[in-house]
Amino acid sequence: MNIGMIVGESFFKNTSFYIANLIIKQARGRQNTVFIFNRTTSQLHIAGTTEITVGKFFYGQRINSLCKKNLIERLLVFEAKDIANNALAKIIFVNPNPGEQGLYEKLNCGSRVITFLEKQKPTKATQQMDERVFVTEPVVEKGFWSLNYDEKLAAKEKFAEGKVYFVYNDFQNDKDKFVEVLKAFSAFKKMQQSSWKLLVLQRNTIAGSKKEEMLQPLSSFKFREDITVLEGLDTGTLAKIIGGAYALISNTKNIIYDPSVFEALLCNVPVIATSNDINEKYSQAILQTTSSAPEQIAEKMMVLYKDENLRSRISEKAGEIMKGFDAEQNISELTNLIINN
């Protein structure tokens, strides 16, 4: 089967590319071919795909024409604005924003919506539309596990000079979000006067110059020596870094879920995260903030710092909550929803 995937500029401003990479690996493993219809101004070079540059004016008949030419049977879309409602292939909206205007109007007889959040189902849609909305478990790269005591010590020695550290995953190369975390870390350092560190993991591999722009605030940051920025890490290394952390910080907004939250929970590491519907389901292992304001993040960092017993309880609860979470099965089920039926 030939699968098409529309990639626009916003594809890299949320976690769509993370989900897409998991789908691509699984689809190729099943002998499917994946075409990337690139609406951005950059070459993407996503491994294992055939890339076709289409420009930002990729709508209507041009989509139909390329789908027909390349025998596309499934067309994956991550935002409703990226597609018109008259494409020939079966349109599959993957993890779309539930409030995105025009989403359900674009469901033709062969299309469907795949979501990770029950509340995304339309409340005023017809029964026919409702039947084409499929809820599945969140997906995350397999290979994350709970480290034992010696492995945690080894991670601190290797990645943080033996110091205790928080970890922050950056998927979006969002300078404003990064500054929020820096301000929170600064406030935390001033309150507890210790040698604790912050590890920043850059996970967006196609951001180019935006990485340098995002990191620019570090040049004048008071605690620059306590910040370590890492990129180009494989899953095994990521699991060790996250698994050895005191806690993971997530301040993402306007996305359904942050994969790094689930990576941390699989490692039994407490999470500080902005409140949303999907985080609420796992709230016993997440210290939630009502916003991404630095003072709120710093407050939760101090709560964990002052109460080691609380941190231990949260860590144990993460292990209990994620006990039945099967990363490989979840990816397989998501791919089944795309390829089958």
Disulfide bonds with the S-S distance in Angstrom:
none
